[in-house]
Amino acid sequence: MIPEYCPRCGTELGERRVDDRQRKWCPSCERPEFRNAVPVAGISVVDDEGRVLLVRRGVDPGAGEWSTPAGHLEVEEEPRIAAARELREETGLTADPADMVLLEATQLEPFGEKHVVSVGYAVAASNTTGTPTAGSDATAVEWVDHGRLEETVVRPHVPRRVHAAIAALLD
């Protein structure tokens, strides 16, 4: 959300050109109010048959769409640890962060005014423990053949990330 008031002093924000960009500016504090992308981490779990574990999102952004398990980083949490935590929270599976392969770090498509930078990992299903069950923020879990992603309503970044996971783990 674009702020209207300074979070430090409550003064109504104006605008000023700072660092070659138009930014919200607090005339009382004499400083810009920066808008930064939120860090998230996600993980693609791939089995030996080339299937990926997807979760149906129960909350926005993308409620009802399928995605790889992912979520916001906690304060002072490493992305790899966050990916393992989100996997456990959303699917019940556990994975050792040391077994994860880094796929990418990229800014995803904005959802309204929300911008995120997502760090994506992959892990082989054989390196996880547990039985997939929908957990927090998920209404369902399902193994989907990576060749059939186009038949599933998925978040926009999911096909690219799943194909990168397949390439990293199976090729």
C-alpha positions in Angstrom: 0.0 0.0 0.0 1.3 3.4 -0.9 1.5 5.4 2.4 -0.2 8.7 2.8 1.3 9.6 6.2 4.8 9.4 7.7 5.1 6.3 9.8 7.5 8.1 12.1 5.7 11.4 12.8 2.3 11.1 11.2 2.7 14.1 8.9 0.9 13.9 5.5 3.4 12.9 2.9 4.2 15.0 -0.2 6.4 14.0 -3.1 10.0 14.8 -4.1 12.5 13.6 -6.6 15.1 11.5 -4.8 17.8 9.3 -6.4 16.3 10.0 -9.8 12.8 8.7 -8.8 9.7 10.4 -7.6 9.2 9.3 -4.0 6.9 10.0 -1.1 8.5 12.7 1.1 7.9 13.7 4.7 8.3 17.5 5.0 8.6 17.3 8.8 11.3 14.6 9.0 12.9 15.8 5.7 13.3 12.2 4.5 11.8 9.9 1.8 9.4 7.1 2.6 10.8 4.2 0.7 8.6 1.4 -0.7 10.6 -1.9 -0.8 9.7 -5.3 -2.1 8.8 -8.0 0.5 11.2 -11.0 0.6 9.6 -14.4 0.2 11.0 -17.9 -0.2 9.4 -20.9 -2.0 10.3 -24.5 -2.8 9.5 -27.0 -5.6 9.4 -30.6 -4.4 10.1 -32.9 -7.4 9.7 -36.7 -7.4 11.5 -39.3 -9.6 8.6 -39.3 -12.0 8.9 -35.6 -12.8 5.9 -34.6 -10.7 5.9 -31.4 -8.5 4.0 -30.9 -5.3 1.6 -28.0 -5.6 -0.6 -26.4 -3.0 -3.9 -24.6 -3.7 -3.7 -21.2 -2.1 -6.3 -20.5 0.5 -5.5 -16.8 0.8 -4.6 -13.9 -1.4 -2.6 -13.2 -3.4 -4.0 -15.9 -5.7 -6.5 -17.6 -3.5 -7.7 -20.7 -5.3 -4.7 -20.9 -7.6 -2.1 -23.6 -7.4 1.5 -22.7 -6.5 4.6 -24.2 -5.0 4.8 -23.8 -1.2 6.1 -20.3 -0.3 5.7 -17.4 2.0 7.2 -14.4 3.7 10.6 -14.5 5.5 10.5 -13.9 9.2 12.8 -11.3 10.7 16.3 -12.6 10.8 15.3 -15.8 8.9 17.5 -17.1 6.1 15.6 -17.7 2.8 16.5 -21.4 2.8 15.2 -21.8 6.4 12.0 -20.0 5.4 11.5 -22.3 2.4 11.8 -25.3 4.7 9.4 -23.8 7.2 6.8 -22.9 4.5 7.0 -26.4 3.1 6.3 -27.9 6.6 3.5 -25.4 7.3 1.7 -25.8 4.0 2.3 -29.5 3.3 3.4 -31.2 6.4 6.6 -32.3 4.7 10.0 -31.6 6.2 13.3 -31.1 4.3 16.8 -30.3 5.4 17.7 -26.9 4.1 21.2 -28.4 3.2 19.4 -30.6 0.6 17.9 -27.7 -1.3 19.1 -26.4 -4.6 18.9 -22.6 -5.2 17.0 -21.9 -8.4 16.6 -18.2 -8.6 16.0 -14.9 -6.8 13.6 -12.7 -8.8 10.9 -10.1 -8.5 7.6 -11.6 -9.2 4.6 -10.1 -11.0 3.0 -7.5 -8.6 -0.3 -8.3 -7.0 -2.0 -4.9 -6.8 0.4 -2.7 -4.9 2.3 -5.6 -3.3 5.7 -6.4 -4.7 7.8 -9.4 -3.7 11.3 -10.7 -4.3 11.1 -14.4 -4.3 14.0 -16.8 -3.6 13.2 -20.2 -5.2 14.6 -23.6 -4.2 14.1 -27.2 -5.3 14.4 -30.4 -3.3 14.0 -34.0 -4.4 10.9 -35.7 -2.8 13.2 -38.5 -1.7 15.0 -35.9 0.6 11.7 -35.0 2.4 9.8 -36.8 5.2 6.2 -36.9 6.0 2.9 -37.3 4.1 1.7 -34.3 2.0 -1.4 -32.7 3.7 -2.8 -29.3 3.3 -1.8 -27.0 6.1 -1.8 -23.3 6.8 -2.6 -21.0 3.8 -3.4 -24.1 1.7 -6.7 -25.8 0.9 -5.3 -28.8 -1.0 -2.0 -30.4 -2.0 -1.5 -32.5 -5.2 1.3 -34.0 -7.2 1.2 -32.7 -10.7 3.2 -33.9 -13.7 5.3 -30.9 -14.8 4.2 -31.5 -18.4 0.6 -30.8 -17.4 1.1 -27.5 -15.6 -0.6 -25.6 -18.4 -3.8 -27.5 -17.6 -3.7 -26.2 -14.0 -4.5 -22.7 -12.9 -1.2 -21.8 -11.4 0.5 -18.5 -10.2 2.3 -16.9 -13.1 5.8 -17.7 -11.9 5.2 -21.4 -11.2 5.8 -23.0 -14.7 9.2 -21.2 -15.0 10.2 -22.2 -11.5 9.0 -25.8 -11.8 10.9 -26.3 -15.1 14.0 -24.9 -13.5 13.6 -27.4 -10.6 13.1 -30.3 -13.0 16.3 -29.3 -14.9 18.2 -28.9 -11.6 17.2 -32.2 -10.1 16.4 -34.6 -12.9 18.4 -33.6 -16.0 
